Amino acid sequence: MALQPFSFWPGQISALSGEGGDKPSVVPGYAFHTDYVSSAGGRLTYTLRLVGLTGSRGSLILSINMLDENSESLPPKTRSIPIEKIIASNGVLEFSKLGAPGHSYALLGTLSDDSDARAESIEISLTGGDSPDALRQRFEAARKEFLSAPGKGELRKIVVKRRATLEDPISQMCTAAQMAEPTYKRWCERMDDVPIQHRKQWEFVFILRALEHYGALRPGARGLGFGVGIEPLSSIFAAAGCNVVATDLAADDDRARAWSDTDQLGANLRQIHNPRLCDEAAFFERVSYRAVDMNAIPADLVDFDFTWSSCAYEHLGSIEAGLAFFENSLKCLKPGGLAVHTTELNLSSNNLTLEKGGTVIFRRRDFEDLALRLLEAGHEVFPITFDSGDSELDRVIDLPPYANDQHLKLQLMRWVATSFGMIVRKKA
């Protein structure tokens, strides 16, 4: 399979070819870093082709970085190759390792400090990695097994077998059928956006529709957004007459760098305001900004009619940190207030997943655990359906680098994932 050389750190410029973007890399001498690809066992062989390679000194250091089945880092396999030796082989070389089932691997290349190497372009391919067919097989098995299983015990009435719809939204995942509903088109028009089959757009529509359907989106309502970045929701809420506190990580927080580097961090009201969706006077009257760490929500953020976040709480460091955030977000609500949050759902395993790190992937069982915790605290958990859709598009798994359209299910390392939204009402 062909791999994208710069997909792991998008936007960062390669010191070898000048490709990849225009931002300085966080790694000295960065040349390339592929996405992680899982292994079903057997030998993995990376083939590297450096087109138009020139240089007379220094080395290219190759590292096969490894993650185990729990996504914990393992010591890499490293090899340093003199630039002159690579030129002598016409810019082509291979680097291999025996892969372990369930482990994931990526190829990183850096130049030594003394290197003067330059290449016109970089091409990387891999043989022996987990195939797209294997991803689809795991997804199909999950659809028939744990995704379709009924709820047990206290969750028998909460986990329901029902088609996901925006007409009457409950806690549900992104499916193609919802994007064909008139409600989807209506909210896309309100966002000044053309409807596309993309899960990120679905997240915004789901949040807006859920708040509308259950009566929280009304003039005078108070909303609190977490990790808002430059999303359109704050502007839409303000235009609807809501008073909003929009929050995101402080710009000087080290964890904010990745979002700032990709222009996704909302660090002030000017960045958050979308003039196409709300006029400036109304926006600045009704929206305020505050730097907030979602792992430590300030105690004075209370008495809101609704809270929301779009694909934010999977970035809090662990599964448990994300679940704790959801619970803590309810403390910000008035009695009877609504919490609507979207995140990543694992569609190929209810066991192993990304449990720690910059991005985690929640399983069905994690949402069931959360539901039980919230029910025990007296909150109303809206019914949950794990309907994954039944159209051809619902079975398409997008591979890195991801598409701008037809992006509902995607590969995240060795797992298939999609967006999932959960709705909870605070106890009255």
Buried (B, 14 or more C-beta within 10 A) or exposed (E): EEBBBBBBBBBBBBBBBEBBBEEEBEEEBBBBBBBBBBBBEEEBBBBBBBEEBEBEEBBBBBBBBBBEBEBEEEEBBEEEBBBEEBBEEEBEBEBBBEBBEBBBBBBBBBBBEEBEBBBEBBBBBBEBBBEEEBBBEBBEEBBEEBBEEEBEEEBEEBBBEBEBBBEEBBBBBBBBBBBEBEBBBBBBEBBEBEBBBBBBBBBBBBBBBBBBBBEBBEEEBBBBBBBBBBBBBBBBBBBBEBBBBBBBBBBEBEBBBBBBBEEBBBBEBEBBBBEEBBBEEBBBEBBEBEBBBBBEBEEEBBEBBBBBBBBBBBBBBBBBBBBBBBBBBBEBBBEEBBBBBBBBBBBBBBEBBBBBBEBBBBBBBBBBBBBBBBBEEEBBBBBBBBBBBEEEBBBBBBBBEEEEEBBBBBBBBBBBBBBBBBBBBBBE
